[in-house]
Amino acid sequence: MKKISAVLLVLVLVGSVAFAGFTGSASAELGYDFDTGAYGFANLTDLAVDLVFHEALGEAKGEGDVYAEIKASVKFTFNNGNEGSLHKADQIDVSGSISSAKIIGDGWYVGIKSALDAPNFAKSAIDSNKRAQVNNDLGYTRAKLTDYADVQASQWIKKNAGVEVGFKDFVGSIGLVGNSTAGTYKVYGSVTTPAFDVADGVKVQIGGAGYAADTGFGASGSVKGSVTNDDLTASFAADAIYDGGLKADAVAKVVYDPVTVDAYYATGLYYNKVDQAVPHYLSAKVSFAIDKINVAVTGKDLVNTQDLSAEATFAATEELDVTVSGGYTLNGGAWNAGGAVEYAAEKFTVTADATYDSTGALEINAGVESETLVNGATLYANYGVDDILTEKGTVTVGVEIAF
C-alpha cells in the first residue's frame, strides 16, 4: 500500500458568520375568558437561532489499490434550541466529529470509527405521540416533536467499541472489550445484507445483531421486504429481540388502489425508547377514496382497550371540506362523535369543529385566519371551549408577524 500522500484541509468561513437558521415571530393577542372573567392583551415573542460562527472540514485520503481515508468536521456554534432566550452561556458550543475513518479496497472496506448499532427496520406509521420540546422563559410550551411507536433493538443489544466491515453491499461490525484479570468480557456483532430479489417483484433484506458477555447474552433479528406488481404494492418489516425475554414489533402496508391498509404490532408499546406499559399492542388503519370522499377507519390497542375510530372527509367544493368522525372504545365504553368544516377562500380560511363524548362534554372550536389581508402578517380570530354545556369558553383575536 502506498504511503498516504494527499492531505486536504478546507476551512469554510463565509462573511465571518454563516447562518444555518434564524427565525422569529412576534404576536399580539386580545382575549376574553367568559368563565374566569380574565381579559386583555398578551404579547409573545420567539427567536430560534442556529448560528455557525466557524466550520472547519478536514479530510485525508491515500492512494493506490488499498488506501486509507478519514473525514471530520468541527463547528463553533450558537444554538438556543428554539428557547426564545438569547443569553444563556450553555447555548454556545464547540462540537466536532469524525464522520468516517476507513481502509478501502476494491469492493470492501474496514471502518475503524466504531461498531454499528443493531438494525432496526420496523416502525409504526399509525401510532404517534407528541412531546413538548420547548418550555421557554416566556412561559409557554410547544409540542414540537412527534415520536412513532418503535421497539428499537439497540436499546437492549448495545454495541461496544469495535470496527465496521463492508463487502459488496454487505455491512457488518464486530466489537470486543474485556479484562482477563477480572474475567469480564463482551463480544458484539452486527450484520445487514443488501436487498435480494427473491422473486419477480419481491425483495427481501435481513439484518441481525448479538452479544455474549460474562453477564449474559442477547440477540436480535430484523427483516424487511416489498412486493410489487401491476395491481398491488406491499411492504413489511419486523424486528425481534431476545435479552432475558422476547420483545418484537412488526409493520405492514398494503396498497390495492383505492384501498390502503396499515398495521402495526408490538409486544410492548415504546415511544422514543420509553416503555408505555401497554403489552401486546396492535393497531390497524384502512383508508380509501370514493369520488370526493376520503374515508379512514382506525383501530388502536386492539388487544386491550380496543379504541376504534372512523373519519370521512367530503370535498364539497374546491374551497369547502366537510369531515365527520367518531370513536368507540370497546373495553370501557367511552365514545365520541364530531364533525369539522374548512372553507378556504382566496383571502382567508375558516375552520370549525365540534366533538361530543361519553362524559357529556361538547367541545367547540372555531376560527378564521388570513395570510393575505396584510402582506407579511397573519391575522386570526378563534373561539374555543372544552365543554360548551358547562363553560362559556374563550375568544381570542391576534396578529403574528414572523420571519
Sequence and secondary structure as in RCSB ss.txt:
>XXXX:A:sequence
MKKISAVLLVLVLVGSVAFAGFTGSASAELGYDFDTGAYGFANLTDLAVDLVFHEALGEAKGEGDVYAEIKASVK
FTFNNGNEGSLHKADQIDVSGSISSAKIIGDGWYVGIKSALDAPNFAKSAIDSNKRAQVNNDLGYTRAKLTDYAD
VQASQWIKKNAGVEVGFKDFVGSIGLVGNSTAGTYKVYGSVTTPAFDVADGVKVQIGGAGYAADTGFGASGSVKG
SVTNDDLTASFAADAIYDGGLKADAVAKVVYDPVTVDAYYATGLYYNKVDQAVPHYLSAKVSFAIDKINVAVTGK
DLVNTQDLSAEATFAATEELDVTVSGGYTLNGGAWNAGGAVEYAAEKFTVTADATYDSTGALEINAGVESETLVN
GATLYANYGVDDILTEKGTVTVGVEIAF
>XXXX:A:secstr
     EEEEEEE STT EEEEEEEEEEEEEEEETTT  EEEEEEEEEEEEEEEEEEEEEEE  SSSEEEEEEEEE
EEEE TT S    GGGEEEEEEEEEEEEEETTEEEE S           SS EEEEEEEE TTS EEEEEEEE  
  GGGTS   SEEEEEETTEEEEEEEEEETTTTEEEEEEEEE   EEEETTEEEEEEEEEEEETTEEEEEEEEEE
EEE SS EEEEEEEEEESSSEEEEEEEEEEETTEEEEEEEEEEEEETTEEEEEEEEEEEEEEEEETTEEEEEEEE
STTTT EEEEEEEEE SSSEEEEEEEEEETTT  EEEEEEEEEE SS EEEEEEEEETTS EEEEEEEEESSSST
TEEEEEEEEES TTT   EEEEEEEEE 
